[in-house]
Amino acid sequence: MQILLKNIKIIDPFQKINRESDLLIENGVIKKIGTISEDETADAKIYEMKGKVCSPGFFDMHVHLREPGFERAETIESGCNAAAAGGFTAVAPMPNTNPTTDSAEIVNFILSKAAGHLVDVFPVAAATKNREGEALSPMAELIEFGAVAFTDDGTVIKNSAMLRNCMEYASMYDAPIIEHCEDKSLAGGAMNESFVSTQLGLPSIPTVAEDLIVMRDILMAEYTGAKLHIAHISSKRSVEMVRDAKKRGVKVSAEVTPHHFTLTDESLKDFNTNLKMNPPLRSKKDVEAIIEGLKDGTIDCIATDHAPHTIESKDVEFIYAPNGIVGLETALGLAVTELVEKGHLTLEQLIEKFAVNPRKILNISVPEIKEGEAANLTIFAPEEEWIVNVTKFKSRSYNTPFNNKKLTGKPIAVINKSKLYIDGELINL
């Protein structure tokens, strides 16, 4: 089968391409890029793409697909459907499942559940058994079966000795350690420690709880030579420490979520439990530092920390609600609205943070937009406005504070593994 994308703007920062062209895909492979005549496409399905952008497929390196164990909130299939609808062709699910993703059997289960879907799934395995920080997970076996990184996500690796062991073993496979940076002795609150938390009377989490672990982990990465990735960075001081560490040559990278560069703790004043997350929404100065970190490359990528929860679990008092929001289907719109439209990032920089850098961090090949290559593409309309409507979500869960929000930048289609998802329809190529 042939499909022709007419007059589409191809932006591929990995290959330094930024031009408008026609793009012909045959049986899932890019056949021709350039001006394409009708004679060459007699049997093609033609899509007019004027004003649309085509990039390497987006990759979300921090999602929670909830399966196994919490299928009421999300399954691997529904999470992948949400990813495709949001413009992603690949995701990396975290290991805080039940049972924990700390064995070859669970990695194999996840991959078998994802087999055949348009969206590629690259499991991240637990760094320690059951994420308890007492014993190393079987890293060699997990890598062999398809794990791409290690983390105790949802909790920090318990102590410095265990962190050193994790880093040294992971380094044997050039796999990063992904850290949820939070000193548990300073945590346990419901929002950022600030004047707002005092006003609201809510137990709080200070930014130093994050900063202390970021500092510890950077020093250990520097000592061991290991690759360290800071998940969902949220504080000004943490951004500064990552910037300084990179200048020293430490192998450290960082991600930020759309909600952490979009919202501040001021938005919690109506006690909406869909604004409760960990790390919590921070202050305006933290958001400004995050945006600066995105601009200068300190923060390498944008990841959603997609965290589905059932309506019932969120419909409780604020302090008892679970942390997290869904993010796969709003990430692109929030990023274009808050970063591109406001002049903080170019489209090239945005695509680099969504498509290129996550794969580099995880040692996964970056898809190339060139003739003869398998099509792994994200297509979006950078200037199109749309309204978030949770009733149209493909995710099983709807816990987002962005319902009814007007955004600019709409996902249009994804192509991967000889499949096209467009207008809610899956087409085999």
Phi, psi and omega in degrees: 000141177248141167231142181241121176263107185272136171056040181265144177272117180266120176238113180227092182296336180294323179256003181058050177249133173207091182202156175272139185198172165267153181223116181255126180241130180232123181053038176083003182243140177290114183269319182206142174236128181142201176281122186242125184277165179296329180297329181279349188228039184300326183255008186278148168274123189257132175241121175283122188238024178303130181086357179259156180244139174244130181223168169305148184304134179293149182229120176261110186271014179209091177228162174239110181266355169070345181256130008275154168114328186226049188292344177296327181273324182193153169237169177299320180294312182292325177294320177292325176298318178296321179298314180298318179295332180272357178099016182256140175252358179205147177219157175237104182281143180280161190269006182278062176259182178223103005289160180299147176282077181228019179217157178300327181298318181287320176302315180296322178299313181298314181294323179291324178292329183272346184301136178089347178280152177302322185276128175285141179239125180240099186294140169259127185263162178292140177286326178234157182302127178057020180057032184261351176076015183258328182213144179297144170286163180284079190300317182300314180295319181295318176298316181301325183270356172126001176292146183245350181195174182227141179199154167256035189321139188098339175210157180276151172301130203303313183213172187293325179295316179292322177300316179300314179300316180300315182294318182294319179289318179297327181296334178298337181244012181054031181264137179284151166265122179260125186245131166273101191274105181199118175286111187298333181290343179252001185259198179098357179275186184247348180201176179296141176285118184193180174301325181295318180296326176293316177302317185275347180070031182258142175298143193237165177236116181283155178297334181295338176298323175283315187300320181299318181285323175302316179298312179302314185291322178296316178298320180289323177295321178295321181289318185269342186077013183280165175271126180240134175237124180272116179282151174028061179298141187220351185244150180302314183294323178296318177300317180297320181292321177296318179300313181295320181296319178298321179297330179276356179090010177292141181278072182238140175228170183209152176236159173224150178269155176301324182291335180278344171255004182249321189242157172237174180294346176299334184285355183276002189293344176261009175059034177289117183293345175284000174254004179269121183207169181222118003295153184287164172298134186257195184275172179300321181293328176291317178298318179298321179292323178296314180297320177296321178294325175293319183295318186266003175089000176301317176264118190280325188211164176253126179227149190275333193053039179311113187229085182289139172222149179291159178302318183297321184290331179273342184273061180220178176301148188307313186292339181264351182290146175290156180278146169117156178222159172285149185215348186299325187267358178240352189300311183297314180299318179295320182292317178294315182297313187272333186250314182279310182299330180268005173080014180279322180228151170276167176299323178300315180295321179297314180297322177301320182281337178267327191244323189267303187297321177303319179292321178299317181299322184264009178061041179247138182300136177277124179297139182253140177266088178206158184300135180093349180269148174298137181284116174229091196227147168246132179240127181216161179253101188292341183250001183277131176269146179207161181251128177295129180224105186296337180292345178260002180297146173272341175295153175287343184242159187232018186284086177221143174276001188259009178302135180073007178279137176277128180235157173247134183105098187243131173295136181251313184198161169226148177229130178192148176053042179060034177227144176239128173247116182210138179053037179075008184242138176259124182239128175278130184264000000 
